[in-house]
Amino acid sequence: MYGFINTCLKSLVIDRFGEETWDRLRDAARVQDTFMTYEVYTDNITMQLVTEACKMLGLEQSAVLGQFGEYFFEFCKRAGYDHMLRTLGGNLFDFMENLDALHGYLSLSYKEMNAPSFRVEKNNDGTLLLHYYSDRRGLGHIVPGIIGAVAKDFFNSKIKMEIVNQIEEVERMGKKEHIVFLITQSPVILDKVCSKSETLSAFEPVYPENLCIDLKTFCNAFPFHIVFDEELRVRQTGVSIQRVVAGLQSRGGLLDQYFDIRHPQVTFNICSIRKFINSHFVLRTRRDRMPVAWRERPVLELRGQMLWMPSLRCMLYLASPLLRSLQELEEHCMHLSDIAPHDATRDLILLNQQRLAEMELSNQLERKKEELHQLSKHLEEEKQKTENLLYAMLPKHVANQLKEGKRVEAGEFEECTVLFSDVVTFTNICSECEPIQIVSMLNSMYLKFDRLTTVHNVYKVETIGDAYMVVGGVPIPMSSHTERVANFALGMTIAAKEVTNPVTGGPIQIRVGLHSGPVLAGVVGEKMPRYCLFGDTVNTASRMESHGLPDKIHLSPSVYHALRNKGYQMEERGEIEVKGKGRMCTYFLQRNLKVTESEIMGLLVPNVDSDRKMNHSTQASKLLHYRPALKATQRLQKGDSFPMVPMKYGDSPTESKPPTRFSEPQHSSATGKPRDSESYGSLYSEDESSELTKDGTPNTTAEKRSKHVHTGFCSLF
């Protein structure tokens, strides 16, 4: 079938059931998404689409094909065939009687078209019998849909069609499905021009007593005609057909020895021909009967009308060569002069030559359009990948401003919560392991942490070495920023148990520190720009991390007061000496009593109530065994693939309250040194921080860890 049919079926599914249904149907049938109008496709594609549509929509094949028939009629009208269809006949009988003629005309453009055949009969009670012949089985139910739509649209008539007979006939060309439909019209519409019909019904033609034309003139005027009797013996032929088939010059030869019937596909005998007397007949010359010098040429096809002459008991075949273009005319070594001047075939060849050129141009444009569509689709996919990568580096609204060439102003956030974390004894691990082991360990850890940022909707600011920095309430202000970061910190401690220390073989240990307060945020640099935070809040959060303990979440007083009475279990650490801050009363966050650890990790748990009853170690064990253990290299490639469920909070992120623009630098001391230039503790400090003992005093025996130095970071202003 041509792509026009499959395109119609696709349009039907999209219009009636939506684009998503077509996508599922296309995937189920395993066919392409787009079909070229003038390209030939196998019948299996159409049948697969119909079969899968029946399964997906839960409909019988007859119902699907019936809807397709109705829609196909409307689709043809929209494609420009409306006027052509309206001129086929003044009533339904004439319309159906000329369907074969329509297919014959379309075959000039659609050369590979294998159309069905139709034959219609009138009954005495006003009903009609429509005979449908086709090489394809199972598509007969399309016919009631098409004919019903034609009757309603063209003739304002409602019809009822039922199958009265369905057999499989064995013809010379093979098996054919023969379905007989009984058509009942309500009301019965005759010709639309009744007055003209009544005038014509009173007309009686006058025939001459003798035929006033001699044989030579007749054979030259109709150079491709053939007269044969009931036994198919040739009685008379035109002059041009004699030149192509030399054996016709001798009288008495059998017509089926020189020709095959190509359309309609019936047995070559007088009974079958008279049965389809109203159809156009296409005869093809047999190559073995052509002159020896012509046998390398394409065989000639004739297309014409059969006329029965009762007085002579003979059949007259008035035909013309079936040629679609000037190229075919040349391939048959023929000229326009070989065709009678009155024969419209001359004009059809010239017109169809232009039509074929337009079709080829249309086909090329259609292919270019599809190529552009695919390129546009791929471009959109690549653009989405680029945007995702950009949004992973910068906040979305900041990235959009940079893409538009706008300047991103620094903004002050009155309330936010900053988190820092690092790996305990990271320097020792680096000195005793291969670089690939370090990269694998950090990647495994950061993949889990990155996943948690999505679960709790917090912003990942930066990672340097083993240090990880996160902020809540920036760049989009939200009231639950402290709870989000606290839950994120709890998730970090759980996730860290799944990361293996390459030195000891056990889980790694991390330290986490939190502090809440105001910050200044802005984009630093032009090459590889970063969205950075400045202010004393960042420094204090860094101090909470550097003065923390392994596997502990260290809280400042501001975080403790923000989480108090919100269902969090916290433990007072007491007063400790904090570098640059003096003595501070700090706290440890232990757990969230209102939610399960599975919810904190963003895992889908069937029974939440029972999960909330599990103790800390049991839940951690469950999370550890949630997915199969992977090797370090496999984790590096695959990351976390289990499903993610974002945690619900009482507020939702909003951009309705933009951060306050920064106008004047704020100083923290009388020396005039900006507050942003203070030390960033374990993440940015040039000083080496020391390990702490459980009582909070510095451990002088512990090896001092060297940190990466982030230079040039404080030159925003």
C-alpha positions as CSV (number, residue, x, y, z in Angstrom):
1,M,0.0,0.0,0.0
2,Y,1.0,3.6,-0.5
3,G,2.0,5.7,2.4
4,F,-1.2,7.7,1.9
5,I,-3.2,4.9,3.5
6,N,-0.9,4.6,6.6
7,T,-0.8,8.4,7.0
8,C,-4.6,8.3,7.0
9,L,-4.6,5.6,9.7
10,K,-2.2,7.6,11.8
11,S,-4.3,10.8,11.5
12,L,-7.4,8.8,12.5
13,V,-5.8,7.5,15.7
14,I,-4.4,10.9,16.7
15,D,-7.7,12.8,16.0
16,R,-9.9,10.3,17.8
17,F,-7.7,9.0,20.6
18,G,-4.7,11.4,21.0
19,E,-1.0,11.5,20.2
20,E,0.0,9.3,23.1
21,T,-2.3,6.5,21.8
22,W,-0.6,6.6,18.4
23,D,2.9,6.5,20.0
24,R,1.9,3.4,22.0
25,L,0.3,1.8,18.9
26,R,3.3,2.6,16.7
27,D,5.6,1.0,19.3
28,A,3.4,-2.1,19.7
29,A,3.3,-2.6,15.9
30,R,7.0,-1.8,15.6
31,V,6.6,0.6,12.6
32,Q,8.0,4.0,11.8
33,D,6.3,7.2,12.8
34,T,6.1,8.9,9.4
35,F,5.1,7.6,6.0
36,M,5.8,9.2,2.6
37,T,2.7,9.7,0.6
38,Y,4.0,8.4,-2.7
39,E,6.2,5.6,-1.3
40,V,5.0,2.0,-1.4
41,Y,5.0,0.0,1.9
42,T,4.2,-3.6,2.5
43,D,0.7,-4.6,3.5
44,N,2.0,-6.1,6.7
45,I,2.6,-2.6,8.2
46,T,-1.1,-1.7,7.7
47,M,-2.3,-5.0,9.0
48,Q,0.0,-4.8,12.1
49,L,-1.4,-1.3,12.9
50,V,-5.0,-2.5,12.5
51,T,-4.3,-5.7,14.6
52,E,-2.6,-3.7,17.4
53,A,-5.3,-1.0,17.3
54,C,-8.0,-3.7,17.9
55,K,-6.1,-5.0,20.9
56,M,-5.3,-1.6,22.4
57,L,-8.8,-0.1,21.9
58,G,-10.6,-3.3,22.8
59,L,-12.7,-3.2,19.5
60,E,-13.6,-5.7,16.9
61,Q,-11.7,-5.5,13.6
62,S,-14.9,-4.7,11.7
63,A,-15.5,-1.6,14.0
64,V,-11.9,-0.3,13.6
65,L,-12.0,-0.8,9.8
66,G,-15.5,0.8,9.6
67,Q,-14.3,3.9,11.4
68,F,-11.2,3.9,9.1
69,G,-13.5,3.8,6.1
70,E,-15.5,6.8,7.3
71,Y,-12.4,8.8,8.1
72,F,-10.7,7.8,4.8
73,F,-13.4,9.5,2.9
74,E,-13.0,12.7,4.9
75,F,-9.2,12.4,4.6
76,C,-9.4,12.1,0.8
77,K,-11.6,15.2,0.6
78,R,-9.1,17.2,2.7
79,A,-6.3,15.9,0.4
80,G,-7.9,17.6,-2.6
81,Y,-10.0,14.8,-4.1
82,D,-13.4,16.3,-3.2
83,H,-14.4,17.6,-6.6
84,M,-13.1,14.4,-8.3
85,L,-15.3,12.3,-6.0
86,R,-18.4,14.4,-6.5
87,T,-18.3,14.1,-10.3
88,L,-18.3,10.3,-10.3
89,G,-22.1,10.1,-10.4
90,G,-25.4,11.8,-9.7
91,N,-26.6,9.1,-7.4
92,L,-25.1,6.3,-5.3
93,F,-25.6,3.7,-8.0
94,D,-23.6,5.7,-10.6
95,F,-21.0,6.6,-8.0
96,M,-20.3,3.0,-7.2
97,E,-20.4,2.0,-10.9
98,N,-17.6,4.4,-11.6
99,L,-15.3,3.5,-8.7
100,D,-13.2,1.3,-11.0
101,A,-12.8,4.2,-13.4
102,L,-11.6,6.3,-10.5
103,H,-9.0,3.7,-9.6
104,G,-8.0,3.5,-13.2
105,Y,-7.3,7.2,-13.3
106,L,-5.4,7.1,-10.0
107,S,-3.3,4.2,-11.3
108,L,-1.7,6.7,-13.7
109,S,-0.1,8.5,-10.7
110,Y,0.1,5.6,-8.3
111,K,1.6,3.1,-10.6
112,E,2.0,0.3,-8.0
113,M,-1.5,0.6,-6.7
114,N,-3.4,-2.7,-6.3
115,A,-7.0,-1.5,-6.0
116,P,-10.0,-3.7,-5.4
117,S,-12.8,-4.1,-8.0
118,F,-16.4,-3.2,-7.7
119,R,-19.5,-4.3,-9.5
120,V,-23.0,-3.0,-8.7
121,E,-26.5,-4.4,-9.6
122,K,-30.0,-3.0,-9.1
123,N,-32.8,-5.1,-7.6
124,N,-36.4,-4.7,-8.4
125,D,-37.2,-3.5,-4.9
126,G,-34.8,-0.6,-5.2
127,T,-32.0,-2.1,-3.2
128,L,-28.5,-2.5,-4.6
129,L,-26.0,-5.3,-4.6
130,L,-22.4,-4.2,-4.4
131,H,-19.8,-6.9,-5.3
132,Y,-16.4,-6.3,-3.8
133,Y,-13.3,-8.2,-5.1
134,S,-9.9,-7.9,-3.5
135,D,-6.6,-9.8,-3.3
136,R,-6.4,-8.8,0.4
137,R,-8.4,-10.7,2.9
138,G,-10.0,-9.0,5.9
139,L,-10.3,-5.4,4.6
140,G,-13.9,-5.7,3.3
141,H,-15.3,-3.9,6.3
142,I,-13.7,-0.7,5.1
143,V,-16.3,-0.5,2.3
144,P,-19.4,0.1,4.5
145,G,-17.6,3.0,6.2
146,I,-16.7,4.7,2.9
147,I,-20.0,4.1,1.1
148,G,-22.0,5.2,4.1
149,A,-20.0,8.5,4.4
150,V,-20.4,9.1,0.6
151,A,-24.2,8.5,0.8
152,K,-24.5,10.9,3.7
153,D,-22.3,13.7,2.4
154,F,-23.0,13.7,-1.3
155,F,-26.5,12.4,-1.6
156,N,-28.1,13.3,1.8
157,S,-29.0,9.6,2.2
158,K,-28.7,7.1,5.0
159,I,-27.9,3.6,4.0
160,K,-27.8,0.2,5.6
161,M,-25.2,-2.3,4.4
162,E,-25.1,-6.0,5.3
163,I,-23.1,-8.8,4.0
164,V,-25.3,-11.4,2.2
165,N,-22.5,-13.5,0.8
166,Q,-18.8,-13.9,1.3
167,I,-16.8,-16.5,-0.6
168,E,-13.3,-17.0,-1.9
169,E,-13.1,-17.4,-5.7
170,V,-10.2,-18.9,-7.5
171,E,-9.5,-16.8,-10.6
172,R,-6.7,-17.0,-13.1
173,M,-4.7,-14.4,-11.1
174,G,-5.1,-16.3,-7.8
175,K,-7.6,-16.4,-4.9
176,K,-9.8,-13.4,-4.5
177,E,-12.1,-12.4,-1.7
178,H,-15.6,-11.8,-3.0
179,I,-18.1,-10.0,-0.7
180,V,-21.6,-9.1,-1.7
181,F,-23.2,-6.2,0.2
182,L,-26.9,-5.5,0.2
183,I,-27.5,-1.8,0.3
184,T,-30.8,-0.3,1.4
185,Q,-31.2,3.5,1.0
186,S,-33.4,5.6,3.2
187,P,-34.7,7.8,1.5
188,V,-33.9,6.6,-2.1
189,I,-32.3,9.5,-3.9
190,L,-32.4,9.5,-7.6
191,D,-30.7,12.1,-9.8
192,K,-30.3,15.5,-8.4
193,V,-31.4,17.0,-11.8
194,C,-34.8,15.3,-12.1
195,S,-36.2,17.8,-14.6
196,K,-33.2,17.1,-16.9
197,S,-33.7,13.4,-16.5
198,E,-37.3,13.6,-17.4
199,T,-36.4,15.5,-20.5
200,L,-33.8,13.0,-21.5
201,S,-36.2,10.0,-20.8
202,A,-38.4,11.2,-23.7
203,F,-35.5,11.3,-26.1
204,E,-35.3,8.4,-28.7
205,P,-32.1,8.2,-30.8
206,V,-32.3,7.7,-34.6
207,Y,-30.0,5.1,-36.1
208,P,-29.0,5.0,-39.8
209,E,-30.1,2.1,-42.0
210,N,-26.5,1.4,-43.0
211,L,-23.2,2.1,-41.3
212,C,-21.7,5.0,-43.3
213,I,-18.1,4.2,-42.7
214,D,-15.8,1.8,-44.5
215,L,-13.6,-0.8,-42.8
216,K,-10.2,0.9,-43.5
217,T,-11.4,4.2,-42.1
218,F,-12.8,2.5,-39.0
219,C,-9.5,0.5,-38.5
220,N,-7.5,3.7,-38.9
221,A,-9.8,5.8,-36.7
222,F,-9.6,3.3,-33.9
223,P,-6.1,1.9,-34.3
224,F,-6.2,-0.2,-31.1
225,H,-9.7,-1.8,-31.3
226,I,-10.3,-5.5,-31.2
227,V,-13.5,-7.5,-32.1
228,F,-13.8,-11.1,-30.9
229,D,-16.6,-13.6,-30.6
230,E,-17.8,-15.8,-27.8
231,E,-15.0,-18.3,-28.3
232,L,-12.5,-15.4,-28.0
233,R,-11.6,-15.7,-31.7
234,V,-10.3,-12.4,-33.1
235,R,-12.5,-11.1,-35.9
236,Q,-11.2,-7.6,-36.5
237,T,-8.3,-5.4,-35.2
238,G,-7.0,-1.8,-35.6
239,V,-3.9,-1.0,-37.6
240,S,-1.6,0.0,-34.8
241,I,-2.3,-3.1,-32.6
242,Q,-1.4,-5.2,-35.6
243,R,2.0,-3.6,-35.7
244,V,2.7,-4.4,-32.1
245,V,1.2,-7.9,-32.1
246,A,1.9,-9.2,-35.6
247,G,-0.1,-12.4,-35.1
248,L,-3.4,-10.5,-35.0
249,Q,-3.0,-9.9,-38.8
250,S,-4.1,-13.5,-39.3
251,R,-7.8,-14.0,-38.6
252,G,-9.1,-16.8,-36.3
253,G,-6.5,-16.6,-33.5
254,L,-7.6,-16.7,-29.9
255,L,-7.4,-13.4,-28.0
256,D,-6.1,-15.0,-24.8
257,Q,-3.1,-16.3,-26.7
258,Y,-1.9,-12.8,-27.3
259,F,-3.1,-10.9,-24.2
260,D,-3.6,-11.3,-20.4
261,I,-6.3,-9.5,-18.4
262,R,-4.7,-7.3,-15.8
263,H,-7.9,-5.6,-14.7
264,P,-10.3,-6.7,-13.5
265,Q,-8.5,-9.8,-12.3
266,V,-11.0,-12.3,-13.7
267,T,-10.8,-15.4,-15.8
268,F,-10.3,-14.7,-19.5
269,N,-13.7,-15.9,-20.9
270,I,-16.7,-14.2,-22.3
271,C,-18.9,-14.9,-19.2
272,S,-16.4,-13.1,-16.9
273,I,-16.0,-10.2,-19.3
274,R,-19.8,-9.7,-19.6
275,K,-20.1,-9.9,-15.8
276,F,-17.7,-6.9,-15.5
277,I,-19.0,-5.2,-18.7
278,N,-19.2,-1.8,-16.9
279,S,-15.6,-1.9,-15.8
280,H,-12.6,-0.7,-17.7
281,F,-10.4,-3.5,-18.9
282,V,-6.6,-3.5,-19.0
283,L,-5.1,-6.1,-21.4
284,R,-1.3,-6.8,-21.4
285,T,0.4,-8.2,-24.5
286,R,2.2,-11.5,-24.0
287,R,5.9,-11.2,-24.6
288,D,6.3,-14.4,-26.5
289,R,3.8,-13.1,-29.1
290,M,5.6,-9.9,-29.7
291,P,8.0,-9.5,-32.6
292,V,11.5,-10.9,-31.9
293,A,13.1,-7.4,-32.2
294,W,10.6,-6.0,-29.7
295,R,10.9,-8.6,-26.9
296,E,13.5,-6.6,-25.0
297,R,11.0,-3.7,-24.8
298,P,8.4,-3.3,-22.1
299,V,5.2,-5.1,-22.8
300,L,2.3,-2.9,-24.0
301,E,-0.8,-2.5,-22.0
302,L,-4.2,-1.5,-23.4
303,R,-6.9,0.2,-21.5
304,G,-10.5,0.5,-22.7
305,Q,-14.1,-0.4,-22.7
306,M,-15.9,-3.7,-23.6
307,L,-19.1,-3.4,-25.7
308,W,-21.3,-6.4,-26.4
309,M,-22.9,-6.6,-29.8
310,P,-25.9,-8.9,-29.5
311,S,-26.7,-9.0,-33.2
312,L,-23.2,-10.2,-34.1
313,R,-22.7,-12.1,-30.8
314,C,-19.3,-10.4,-30.6
315,M,-17.5,-8.1,-28.2
316,L,-15.9,-4.9,-29.3
317,Y,-12.9,-3.7,-27.2
318,L,-12.3,0.0,-27.8
319,A,-8.9,0.7,-26.3
320,S,-5.9,3.0,-26.2
321,P,-2.4,2.3,-25.1
322,L,-1.9,2.7,-21.3
323,L,1.0,5.0,-21.1
324,R,1.7,7.2,-18.1
325,S,4.6,9.4,-19.3
326,L,6.6,10.5,-22.4
327,Q,9.4,8.2,-21.1
328,E,7.1,5.1,-21.4
329,L,6.1,6.3,-24.9
330,E,9.8,6.3,-25.9
331,E,10.5,2.9,-24.2
332,H,7.8,1.4,-26.4
333,C,9.3,3.0,-29.5
334,M,6.0,4.8,-30.1
335,H,5.1,8.4,-31.0
336,L,2.1,10.6,-30.3
337,S,1.2,10.2,-34.0
338,D,0.5,6.5,-33.4
339,I,-2.4,7.5,-31.3
340,A,-5.6,8.7,-33.0
341,P,-5.9,12.5,-32.9
342,H,-9.4,12.3,-31.3
343,D,-8.0,10.0,-28.5
344,A,-7.7,11.8,-25.2
345,T,-4.7,9.6,-24.4
346,R,-2.5,12.2,-26.1
347,D,-3.5,14.9,-23.7
348,L,-3.4,12.5,-20.7
349,I,0.2,11.6,-21.4
350,L,1.3,15.2,-21.6
351,L,-0.8,16.2,-18.5
352,N,0.4,13.2,-16.5
353,Q,4.0,13.9,-17.4
354,Q,3.5,17.3,-15.6
355,R,1.6,15.6,-12.8
356,L,4.4,13.0,-12.3
357,A,7.0,15.8,-12.2
358,E,4.9,17.6,-9.5
359,M,4.6,14.4,-7.6
360,E,8.3,13.8,-7.6
361,L,8.9,17.4,-6.4
362,S,6.2,16.9,-3.7
363,N,7.9,13.6,-2.7
364,Q,11.3,15.4,-2.4
365,L,9.8,18.2,-0.4
366,E,8.1,15.6,1.9
367,R,11.4,13.8,2.4
368,K,13.2,17.1,3.2
369,K,10.4,18.0,5.6
370,E,10.8,14.7,7.4
371,E,14.6,15.1,7.5
372,L,14.1,18.6,8.9
373,H,11.6,17.3,11.4
374,Q,14.1,14.6,12.6
375,L,16.9,17.2,12.7
376,S,14.7,19.5,14.7
377,K,13.8,16.7,17.1
378,H,17.5,15.7,17.6
379,L,18.4,19.4,18.0
380,E,15.7,19.7,20.7
381,E,17.1,16.7,22.4
382,E,20.6,18.0,22.3
383,K,19.4,21.4,23.5
384,Q,17.6,19.7,26.4
385,K,20.8,17.9,27.3
386,T,22.8,21.2,27.2
387,E,20.2,22.9,29.4
388,N,20.1,20.1,31.9
389,L,23.9,20.3,32.1
390,L,23.7,24.1,32.6
391,Y,21.0,23.8,35.2
392,A,23.1,21.3,37.1
393,M,25.8,24.0,37.3
394,L,23.7,27.1,37.9
395,P,20.2,27.8,39.2
396,K,17.6,27.8,36.5
397,H,16.6,31.4,36.6
398,V,20.3,32.5,36.8
399,A,21.2,30.3,33.8
400,N,18.3,31.7,31.8
401,Q,19.5,35.3,32.5
402,L,23.0,34.4,31.4
403,K,21.7,32.8,28.2
404,E,19.8,36.0,27.4
405,G,23.0,38.0,27.9
406,K,21.7,39.8,31.0
407,R,23.8,40.7,34.0
408,V,23.0,38.6,37.1
409,E,22.8,40.9,40.1
410,A,24.0,39.7,43.5
411,G,21.2,39.1,45.9
412,E,20.9,38.9,49.7
413,F,18.8,36.2,51.3
414,E,17.7,36.9,54.8
415,E,17.1,33.3,55.9
416,C,18.7,30.1,54.7
417,T,20.5,27.0,56.0
418,V,24.0,26.1,54.9
419,L,25.5,22.6,55.2
420,F,29.1,21.4,54.9
421,S,30.4,17.8,55.0
422,D,33.7,16.1,54.5
423,V,35.2,12.6,54.8
424,V,37.0,11.7,58.0
425,T,40.7,10.8,57.5
426,F,40.4,11.6,53.8
427,T,44.2,12.5,53.7
428,N,45.1,9.0,55.0
429,I,42.8,7.4,52.5
430,C,44.4,9.3,49.6
431,S,47.9,8.4,50.7
432,E,47.2,4.7,50.8
433,C,45.0,4.1,47.7
434,E,45.2,4.4,44.0
435,P,43.7,7.5,42.4
436,I,41.0,5.5,40.6
437,Q,39.9,4.1,43.9
438,I,39.5,7.6,45.3
439,V,37.6,8.8,42.3
440,S,35.3,5.8,42.5
441,M,34.7,6.3,46.2
442,L,33.9,10.0,45.8
443,N,31.7,9.4,42.8
444,S,29.7,6.7,44.6
445,M,29.2,9.1,47.5
446,Y,28.4,12.2,45.5
447,L,25.8,10.3,43.3
448,K,23.9,9.4,46.5
449,F,24.2,12.9,47.8
450,D,23.1,14.4,44.5
451,R,20.1,12.2,44.5
452,L,19.1,13.4,48.0
453,T,19.3,17.0,46.8
454,T,16.4,16.2,44.5
455,V,14.5,14.4,47.2
456,H,14.6,17.4,49.5
457,N,14.8,20.2,46.9
458,V,18.0,21.8,48.2
459,Y,20.7,23.4,46.1
460,K,24.1,21.9,45.7
461,V,26.6,24.8,45.8
462,E,29.9,23.1,45.2
463,T,32.2,20.1,45.8
464,I,35.9,20.4,46.3
465,G,37.7,17.2,47.0
466,D,35.8,15.4,49.7
467,A,34.0,18.5,50.8
468,Y,30.3,18.9,49.9
469,M,28.3,22.2,50.3
470,V,24.5,22.5,50.2
471,V,22.1,25.3,50.9
472,G,18.4,25.4,51.6
473,G,16.2,28.5,50.8
474,V,18.6,29.7,48.1
475,P,18.2,30.5,45.2
476,I,14.4,30.1,45.7
477,P,13.3,31.2,49.2
478,M,11.2,28.7,51.2
479,S,10.1,28.6,54.8
480,S,11.1,25.0,55.4
481,H,14.7,25.4,54.4
482,T,16.0,24.2,57.8
483,E,13.9,21.1,57.8
484,R,14.9,20.3,54.3
485,V,18.7,20.6,55.0
486,A,18.3,18.7,58.3
487,N,16.6,15.8,56.5
488,F,19.2,16.0,53.8
489,A,21.9,15.7,56.4
490,L,20.2,12.6,57.9
491,G,20.1,11.1,54.5
492,M,23.8,11.8,54.0
493,T,24.7,9.8,57.1
494,I,22.6,6.9,55.9
495,A,23.9,7.0,52.4
496,A,27.5,7.2,53.6
497,K,27.1,3.7,55.1
498,E,26.7,2.3,51.5
499,V,30.1,3.8,50.4
500,T,33.1,1.5,51.1
501,N,36.3,2.9,52.5
502,P,39.0,1.4,50.1
503,V,41.5,1.2,53.0
504,T,39.5,-0.5,55.8
505,G,36.9,-2.1,53.6
506,G,34.1,-0.8,55.9
507,P,31.8,2.2,55.3
508,I,33.3,5.6,55.2
509,Q,32.7,8.2,58.0
510,I,31.6,11.8,57.3
511,R,31.2,14.9,59.4
512,V,28.3,17.3,58.8
513,G,27.8,20.8,60.0
514,L,24.7,23.1,59.7
515,H,24.1,26.8,60.4
516,S,21.2,29.1,59.5
517,G,21.3,32.9,58.8
518,P,21.6,35.5,56.0
519,V,23.9,35.1,53.0
520,L,24.8,37.0,49.9
521,A,24.6,35.0,46.6
522,G,25.9,35.8,43.2
523,V,27.6,34.6,40.0
524,V,31.4,34.8,40.1
525,G,33.5,34.8,36.9
526,E,32.8,34.7,33.2
527,K,34.5,31.5,32.2
528,M,33.0,28.6,34.1
529,P,30.8,30.9,36.2
530,R,29.6,29.6,39.5
531,Y,26.8,30.6,41.8
532,C,28.5,31.2,45.1
533,L,27.5,32.2,48.7
534,F,29.2,34.7,50.8
535,G,28.8,35.8,54.4
536,D,29.4,34.9,58.0
537,T,26.7,32.2,57.8
538,V,28.9,30.2,55.4
539,N,31.9,30.6,57.7
540,T,29.9,29.4,60.7
541,A,28.5,26.4,58.9
542,S,32.0,25.5,57.8
543,R,33.2,25.7,61.5
544,M,30.3,23.4,62.5
545,E,31.6,20.8,60.1
546,S,35.3,21.2,61.0
547,H,34.6,21.0,64.7
548,G,32.2,18.1,64.4
549,L,32.6,14.4,65.1
550,P,32.6,11.4,62.8
551,D,29.1,10.2,61.7
552,K,27.6,13.2,63.6
553,I,25.5,16.1,62.4
554,H,26.7,19.2,64.2
555,L,24.2,22.0,64.7
556,S,24.6,25.6,65.5
557,P,22.3,27.3,68.0
558,S,20.3,28.9,65.2
559,V,19.6,25.6,63.6
560,Y,18.7,24.0,66.9
561,H,16.1,26.7,67.7
562,A,14.6,26.4,64.2
563,L,14.2,22.6,64.5
564,R,13.0,22.6,68.1
565,N,9.4,21.4,68.6
566,K,9.3,20.1,65.0
567,G,9.8,16.4,65.7
568,Y,13.5,16.1,65.6
569,Q,15.6,14.3,68.2
570,M,18.6,16.4,69.1
571,E,21.3,16.1,71.8
572,E,23.2,19.0,73.4
573,R,26.9,18.8,73.0
574,G,27.7,21.7,75.3
575,E,30.0,24.7,74.9
576,I,33.0,24.3,72.7
577,E,35.7,26.6,71.4
578,V,35.0,27.5,67.8
579,K,37.8,29.0,65.8
580,G,37.1,32.7,65.0
581,K,33.8,32.5,67.0
582,G,34.8,31.9,70.6
583,R,32.8,29.6,72.8
584,M,29.5,28.3,71.4
585,C,26.8,25.9,72.7
586,T,26.2,23.4,69.9
587,Y,24.1,20.3,69.4
588,F,23.9,17.0,67.5
589,L,21.0,16.0,65.3
590,Q,20.1,12.3,65.8
591,R,16.9,11.6,63.9
592,N,13.5,12.8,62.6
593,L,10.7,11.2,64.7
594,K,7.9,12.1,62.3
595,V,9.1,10.4,59.1
596,T,10.8,7.1,58.3
597,E,14.3,6.8,57.0
598,S,13.0,5.4,53.8
599,E,11.0,8.6,53.2
600,I,14.2,10.6,54.0
601,M,16.1,8.5,51.4
602,G,13.2,9.0,48.9
603,L,12.5,5.3,48.6
604,L,9.0,3.9,47.9
605,V,8.0,1.6,50.8
606,P,4.7,-0.4,50.6
607,N,4.0,-0.4,54.3
608,V,4.9,2.9,55.8
609,D,3.4,2.3,59.3
610,S,5.5,-0.8,59.9
611,D,8.5,0.9,58.5
612,R,8.2,3.7,61.1
613,K,8.4,1.1,63.9
614,M,11.8,-0.2,62.7
615,N,14.8,1.0,64.7
616,H,17.7,2.9,63.2
617,S,19.9,-0.1,62.6
618,T,17.2,-2.2,61.0
619,Q,16.2,0.6,58.5
620,A,19.9,1.3,57.7
621,S,20.3,-2.4,57.0
622,K,17.3,-2.4,54.7
623,L,18.6,0.5,52.8
624,L,21.9,-1.1,52.4
625,H,20.3,-4.1,50.8
626,Y,17.8,-2.2,48.7
627,R,19.7,-2.9,45.5
628,P,22.4,-5.4,44.5
629,A,25.9,-4.4,45.4
630,L,27.9,-3.2,42.5
631,K,31.6,-3.0,42.0
632,A,33.3,0.3,42.2
633,T,33.7,0.7,38.5
634,Q,30.0,-0.4,37.9
635,R,28.8,2.2,40.4
636,L,30.9,4.8,38.7
637,Q,29.1,4.1,35.5
638,K,25.6,3.3,36.7
639,G,25.1,5.4,39.8
640,D,21.8,5.1,41.7
641,S,19.1,3.6,39.5
642,F,16.4,2.8,42.1
643,P,13.2,4.9,42.0
644,M,13.1,8.3,43.7
645,V,10.2,9.7,45.6
646,P,10.5,13.4,46.5
647,M,9.7,14.2,50.2
648,K,6.7,16.4,50.8
649,Y,6.9,19.6,52.9
650,G,4.4,22.1,54.0
651,D,5.6,24.8,51.7
652,S,6.4,24.8,48.0
653,P,9.3,26.6,46.3
654,T,8.3,30.0,44.9
655,E,10.0,32.7,43.0
656,S,7.4,35.3,44.0
657,K,9.8,36.8,46.6
658,P,13.1,37.7,44.9
659,P,16.2,38.1,46.9
660,T,17.1,41.6,48.0
661,R,19.6,43.3,45.7
662,F,23.0,44.0,47.2
663,S,24.0,47.6,46.9
664,E,26.8,48.3,49.4
665,P,29.4,45.9,50.7
666,Q,28.9,45.0,54.4
667,H,32.0,44.9,56.6
668,S,32.4,42.7,59.7
669,S,35.1,44.6,61.5
670,A,36.6,48.0,61.8
671,T,39.5,47.1,59.6
672,G,37.3,47.5,56.6
673,K,37.8,43.9,55.6
674,P,34.6,42.5,53.9
675,R,32.8,39.8,55.8
676,D,33.0,37.6,52.6
677,S,36.7,37.5,52.8
678,E,36.8,35.6,56.1
679,S,37.9,32.1,56.3
680,Y,35.6,29.3,54.9
681,G,36.8,26.7,57.4
682,S,37.4,23.2,56.1
683,L,36.1,24.0,52.6
684,Y,38.1,27.1,51.7
685,S,40.4,27.8,54.6
686,E,44.1,27.9,54.1
687,D,44.5,26.8,57.7
688,E,44.7,23.2,58.5
689,S,41.9,22.1,60.7
690,S,42.5,19.5,63.4
691,E,40.5,16.4,64.3
692,L,38.5,16.6,67.5
693,T,38.0,14.2,70.3
694,K,34.6,13.3,71.6
695,D,34.7,16.0,74.3
696,G,35.2,18.7,71.7
697,T,38.9,19.4,72.4
698,P,41.5,19.4,69.6
699,N,43.3,16.2,69.0
700,T,46.9,17.2,68.8
701,T,48.1,13.7,67.9
702,A,45.8,13.4,64.9
703,E,47.4,14.0,61.6
704,K,46.5,17.4,60.2
705,R,44.6,17.1,57.0
706,S,45.6,19.3,54.0
707,K,42.7,21.0,52.3
708,H,42.4,22.3,48.8
709,V,42.8,26.1,48.6
710,H,40.1,27.9,46.5
711,T,42.0,31.1,45.6
712,G,40.5,34.2,44.0
713,F,37.1,33.4,45.4
714,C,36.5,36.5,47.5
715,S,37.1,39.0,44.7
716,L,33.5,39.5,43.9
717,F,33.6,43.2,44.6
